[in-house]
Amino acid sequence: MSSENLIDRVICHAERTPERTCVQTFSRRTKPELRTFAQIAASAARAGSFYHEEGLRAGDVVVLCGTHHIDFYAAWLGCLWLGAIPTVLAEPSVRIAKEIYWTRLSELLMRIGAWGLAVDPKLQVEASLLAVPHTFRYDQIAAGAGPIPPHANCRPESTALLQHSSGTTGLHKGVMLSHEAVWRHAESYNRDLKMGPADVIATWLPLYHDMGFIACFLTPLLLGVEVVWLSPFEWVANPALLLDAVSRHRATLAWLPNFAFAFLAQRAKAATGQFDLSSLRALINCSEPVSQEAMQAFVNRFACHGFSPAALQTCYAMAENVFAVTTSSDECPPRIRHVDREFWHNEHRSVTVEASQAGAITHVSNGKCLAECDLRIVGDDGQQLPAGHAGQILIRSPFLFNGYFRRDDLNPGLFDAAGFFNTGDLGYVDEAGHVYVTGRMKDLIIVGGKNIYPQDVEQIVNEVHGVHAGRVVSFGVPLRDLGTEGLVVLVESDEPEDFWLEIAERVRTAVPARLDTDVADARVVPRGQLRKSTSGKLARGGNREWYLDGKFGKIPAGVSSNP
Amino acid sequence: MNMSLDAILKIVREFVERKRGKSVQTIGASTALLRDGYLDSFALVELIADLEKHLNTRLEDGALIPEDFETPETLYNRLQEL
């Protein structure tokens, strides 16, 4: 049992508990499908034989695309069987123009020198038009009938998989994770989660994102935990499906981005007592800034369905550290801290006050560092800051990534002399060691758990007819009811004011088709009105502040002006 | 389900108008509703509720998914199947 080769872990569960359910799908549209650990391991071996006959070798990269198909498991594990490196990318969505999607995908495949592409059967036609040497369907891969090759004996430090984050800028950064890193993360995270054979995970999360992929696919495979698997597409149109899945399968754990707590509380169709959520022992809020409002709304709505507030947990995670950096737990529940507004805004210090104090800000902790992680808060000068002072978050752990795949331009200097990685996030640690993540340095916008880079938005909008190129700024604003951020785009135009509404409409249309994300508000503002920084560049933060103050006109009803 | 394409178009237009606070006659049978930013994924649940009201029926949970909302026409076709 000392092997850190990931495929050995899966084989081990298949041998010890062959009949245990590994995964089952849950849907109102399609028949449920179930696979035991023995079936999953056998299909991984068949996929290994299929890939082997097609010429896949250790170290080759396979891109997988389209995730809600039971044979995804075989297609992914089959790569590991041969020591090849799988990576999962977002599938086409109805929001994104098909030709743009496939063009961008083929560019990425070329750049990373991918050996081939494995796709959901329903994507086959379009995928086969790409100039990729090998394109196969999941079901074809899982049905491999050749002799089964011995499974690769990978060195612990060799790269097991690539994790691509979403967004176009993100697409070009494949986080390299080794076998050892993935396994040690699973063990370390599980010291707090204490998952075992009695647990069942319910999930609708897409697998091209680390929360869906690491927490709800890979970690349960390695630890032998059962998963109830919902389609993200079906869930969005029918959020109560998750509650139904928890209820019927007595699920004990689920991970959700912050917005989903609010979304479920507001939109799920649930008659009083219809669902039994009492089996949930941990409902983990992760991947977006955690808000107390969203979690409280969930508790208020679902207490009558047996949901226990003690099950609410929080986590701070990133692909560069496999997944979790900090987590709360039963012994160490998330803390709610009321902070003085003046100290916080003027000195970036978290000074506690009574909840009733006028203007008090509420922070929810993301729990404490995993036992094997180190976290440091430093100021702009790189010096470590004392408890309660906010600064940049640096992390170090035995499961940090090995760098970005084929990005030698980014890789030098990723880690400082002591081995710390600068996360780009801002936050502080309290006297008891609880970590509060309060912001991001890189202007990143998180919409519904998905990372959006303002540079990408601005680049697209620059090309919109009627927009004065270079006079575009985008940023995120908090959406009160949805518990997530909304994307705002402000532009200047040389056209007469009569055309502004039309130009704003074009901006609103251009972004979803390219980035697969919604625009909450797009506006044309008078020439010269966008705020510039001292260096003459448009300042995202400054314009955001003015926007929230109403300086560009009345802000939409759902936007919270008081973050 | 017995409902004309025009009726579907009307429901979708009214819904988007309510959300945007302005007229959107530009929506036609083949307008890409999600891709062109007329609807966002979170609005789907509300639109489904609107459809139920107009159709005077309760759609089974999960009867519609985002792919069905690609255009008013795909929505119409899917509703015919139900």
Interface residues (C-beta under 8 A of the other chain):
Chain A: S27 R28 R29 S93 V94 R95 I96 A97 S231 F233 E234 V236 A237 N238 P239 A240 L241 D244 F263 R267 K269 G448 L482 R508 T509 V511 P512 A513 D518 V519
Chain B: A32 L34 R35 D36 G37 D40 S41 F42 L44 V45 E46 I48 E60 D61 G62 A63 L64 I65 P66 E67 D68 F69 E70
